Amino acid sequence: MTERLHKVIANAGLASRRRAEQLISAGRVTVDGETATIGQRVDRETVAIEVDGIPLPVRPDLVYLLAYKPVGVVSTASDPQGRPTAVQLAPTGQRVYPVGRLDTESEGLLLLTNDGDLTFRITHPSTEFPKTYSVLVAGGVTGRSARMLVEGVELEDGPSRAASVRVVDRRPDRSLLEIVMTHGRKREIRRMCDAIGHPVWRLVRTAIGPLRDQALAAGDVRSLTLDEVRMLYAAAGRPAAASPQEGP
């Protein structure tokens, strides 16, 4: 079933119908890559709408959740060992998938969605999408050790480096680091810290791109706002390869 484009934009929550018409008239809206026109009808089940170059999710079945994954929960849709999974944090009946991974012994923010395009953009290596971690490690981390993490350390599966490292607090027996990564391999931060002689005691993901939420406690989950979804799309940009349209 098709609907007027300005109504679809308004129903998505981006603007009033009048404001949506103004956006269309100003040439700020595209439909499937073509500049939209006033009075245009679209099928929101299949159409790709962008406003100011940022995708506007209008499919009624799309779900976007932000969860705080507790320690002991695996970042998968199912687990052969019977451990609790991240998707079990979602409300019953919402079929979603985790975006990327967060190690079982780590905790913090995790996206859950059925939007394959957003998942592809965030996880594609070419977008270098940043994720921020609060990492408590053993020992007093010096400036030189922090620089080693940024310059790169050699791991068994190849070199690895952080986008940035900041020493938030340093004591003789422990240090609190803020580490930003733009890629992710299994247990990567833990292995990097081991390599410089500072084993990780606790690892918490505190931000996914520009998205933060200090109010979430372990096990909590909430829906993203439209502004947050578009903020993630804007931060991820366009991957080097064509993005898929189906869910993950």
N, C-alpha and C positions, 0 to 999 in steps of 0.2 A: 504494500500500500504506500502511495506517495503522499507527501505533505508539503506545504509551502516551506521553503527554506528558512524564512525568517521565524516561522513558528517552531521549527526544529531547533534553531539556535536558542530561542527563548526558553523552550522546554528543557534544554540542557542546563539552563541556569546561568548562561554567560551574560545575557542582557535582556532587556524588555523587547517586545516585538518591534516597537518603534525604533529602538536603538539598533536592533539587529538589521532592520531595513537600511538604516544609515550606514552601518558597516558594509553592507552589500553594495550600496550606491557608491561608497568611497573606494571600492575595488579591493577591500581588505579581506574578502572571503573567497576561497576557492573550493570547488567541488571536483573531486577526482583530478586535481591539478589544473583545472580551468577556472578562470575568473567567473564568479557567480553573477547572476543577474536577478533583478527584482522580479518577483513572481515565479521564480524557478521552483519546480517541484522535485523532491528527492525522496528516495527510499532510504531511510536511516538505518535499515538492516544491512545495507551493502555499501553505502556511500562513504567516501573519505572527505571530510570537511576540515578545512584549515582556516583559522582566523589569525591574521598577521603572521602567517607561516608556521603557526603552532597547531597541531592536530586538536580537534574538538571531538572528544568521544561522545557519540550520540547513540550508539547501539544500546538498546534497552537491557541486553543481557550482560553488559560489561560490569565487572566487579573489581574494585580497588580497595585493598585493605592494608593497613599498617599494623603489624604485630610486634610485640616484644617477646622474642623467643627465649625461653628459659634455658638454663643449662640442662642437658640430658635429653632435649628434644632435637630430633634430626630434621634437617632442612630438605625433606623429600615428601613426596605425596604418599609413599608407603614404605614400610621397612620390613624386610624378611625376618629380622630378629624380634619383631614385635614391640619395638620401642615407640614412644609417642612421637608423632610427626607434626611438622609445622602446620600442615593443612587442617589438622584437627583443632587448631586454635580458631579457625573460621566458624562463623555461625552455621548451624546445621542447614544443609541444602545448598550452600554456596560452593560451587565447584571452582576451585582456584588452585594455582600452582605457585611455589616459591620462586622469586626472581633471584637467581644466583644461589650461592651457598653461604651458610654460616656454620662453622664446625660445631659438632655436638657439645663439646665442653665449653663453647663460647656462648655468649648471650647478646641480646640487643635487638635493634630494629631489623625487621625483615618485611619486604613487600610480598603480598600475596595477591595475585590477579589472574584473570583469564584473558587479558589483553596481550595477544601474541606480538603485536607491533611494538608496544612499549617494552615488553620483556626483551625483544630482540635488540632494541636500541640501547637499553641499559647494559646488556650483557655482551654486546659485540665489542671485540677488542679495539676497533678503530675509534670508538667514541671516547675511550679512556674515561669512563664515568667514575667520578670519585666517591669513595666511601670512607667515612671517618671512624676511628676506633680509639677508645680509651683503654690503654694497656698498662697494667700494673706488673712490673717485672722485679726480679730479685737483683739487689745490688744498686750502687749509685752509678747511674749512666752519665758518662762524661760527654762533652760536646763532640769529641772525636768519635765516640761510639755511635752517637746519634747520626753523625755525618756518614759513617760507614753504611747505615741502613739506607740512606738516600743515594749514596754513590754506588751501592750494590754489593751484595754478598753472594758467594757461590754456594748453591744448594745442590743436592744430589741430582735434581732434575733440571739444573741450569741456573744461571744467574737470576737474582731477584733484587728489586729495589723498591723503596717507598717513594711516593710523590713528595711527601714532606714528613718531617718528624719534629715535634716540639717537646722539650722536657718541661712538663707542667710542674712537677715537684720532684726533688731529689734528696734522698737521705742515704746514710751509709749502707743500710740494709735493703732499701727498696727505692724504686723510682716509678713515677706515673708519667706515661708518655701519651701524646696525641699523635697518632699515625694515620696518614691519609694514603690510601692505595687506589690506583686506577686500573687494577687488574686483580685477579684472584686465583690462586692455586690452593690445593688442599693443605690446610694447616700452615699457610705461607708465613704469616706474621710470627707464629710460634717458632717455626724453623729458622726464620731470620734472626729472631732474638736469641735463640739457642746458639746460633753461629757466632754471635758477638759476646757470648758468655753471660747473657742476662735472661734466664728462663722466665717464661710468662707465668704469673700467678693468677691473673684474671684478665679476660679480654671482653670488652663490651663495644658493640657497634653503636655509635651515637648519632650517626647521620648517614643518609643515603642521598648523595648529591646535596641539594639545598634543603632536604627534608629532615627536620628534627622534631622530637616530641619528648621533652623531659618528664611529662606527666604520666606516660605509660609505665606501668609496672610489669614485672615478669608475668607472662600469660595473658596480658591485656591485648585487645585488638579493637581497632576502630576503622570506620570507612574514611577514605580520603575525600577531601573536598574537590570540587572541580578545579579550583585555583591550584591546588597541590598537584593534581594530575597533569595539568598544563605546565606547571613549573618543572615537573620531572621530564616531560617531553621537551621543553625548551632547553633544559640542561643536557639532555642526552644528544640532541641534535640528530643528524641523519648519518647512519652508518655508511661505510664505503660500499657495502653490498646492498642490493634491494631487500627491503624488509618484507617478511611474510604477512599475510592478512589473517591467517587462522590463529587460533589460540595455541599456547604451548603444549 
